[in-house]
Amino acid sequence: MERVTLIENRLREAFAPQKIEVRDDSHRHAGHEGAQSGGGHFAVTIVSPRFQGKTPVQRHQMIYQALGEMMKTEIHALSIQAFTPEEL
């Protein structure tokens, strides 16, 4: 399964988002250490009521936890924009 799809599926399962976009920016980092070791660079925008009452750091931690081992093996860098529906 493509990594973008796998990331999206894991985040959908964990957060039941109203909106989600996962973008693979790995091509912009060719030659970078993370690219050489196989880890990709990704950007996530996600909107979920489950972020209500959480700080930005807590939201990022929730996303890292949902992605689990992928954060150590398949993802070298992850840009995150996490919002509640009210924040849009």
C-alpha positions in Angstrom: 0.0 0.0 0.0 1.3 3.5 -0.9 2.5 5.4 2.2 0.2 8.3 1.6 -2.8 6.0 1.6 -1.5 4.1 4.7 -1.0 7.4 6.6 -4.4 8.6 5.6 -6.1 5.4 6.6 -4.5 5.4 10.0 -5.5 9.0 10.7 -9.0 8.4 9.5 -9.3 5.4 11.8 -7.9 7.4 14.8 -9.6 10.7 14.3 -12.7 10.3 12.1 -11.8 13.6 10.5 -14.2 15.9 8.7 -11.3 16.8 6.3 -7.9 15.2 5.7 -5.2 15.8 3.2 -1.9 14.0 3.1 0.8 15.1 0.7 4.0 13.4 -0.2 6.8 16.0 -0.5 9.6 13.5 -0.6 10.6 14.6 -4.2 11.5 18.0 -2.8 14.1 16.5 -0.5 16.0 14.3 -2.9 19.5 13.7 -1.6 18.5 14.5 1.9 19.6 12.1 4.6 16.0 11.0 5.3 15.4 10.3 1.6 18.5 8.2 1.4 17.4 6.0 4.3 14.0 5.5 2.8 12.0 7.8 5.1 9.6 10.1 3.3 8.7 13.8 3.9 4.9 14.3 4.3 2.5 17.1 5.0 -0.8 16.5 6.8 -3.8 18.8 7.2 -6.5 17.3 9.3 -9.8 18.6 10.9 -11.3 16.6 13.7 -13.5 17.3 16.7 -11.2 15.0 18.6 -8.6 17.9 18.8 -11.1 20.0 20.9 -9.4 21.2 24.1 -5.9 20.0 23.0 -2.9 22.2 22.5 -1.0 22.1 19.2 1.7 19.9 20.9 -0.9 17.5 22.2 -2.5 17.3 18.7 0.9 16.5 17.2 1.5 13.8 19.8 -1.8 12.2 19.1 -1.0 12.1 15.4 2.5 10.6 16.1 0.9 8.0 18.3 -1.7 7.1 15.6 1.1 6.6 13.1 3.1 4.4 15.4 6.0 2.6 13.9 5.7 4.6 10.7 7.2 7.5 12.5 10.4 5.5 13.0 10.6 3.7 9.7 8.7 5.2 6.8 8.3 8.9 7.8 11.4 11.0 8.1 9.6 14.4 8.4 6.0 15.3 9.0 4.5 18.7 8.7 1.2 18.9 10.6 -1.7 21.3 10.5 -4.4 20.0 12.9 -7.6 21.9 13.6 -11.0 21.5 15.2 -14.0 22.2 12.9 -14.6 25.4 14.8 -11.1 26.7 14.0 -11.8 26.8 10.3 
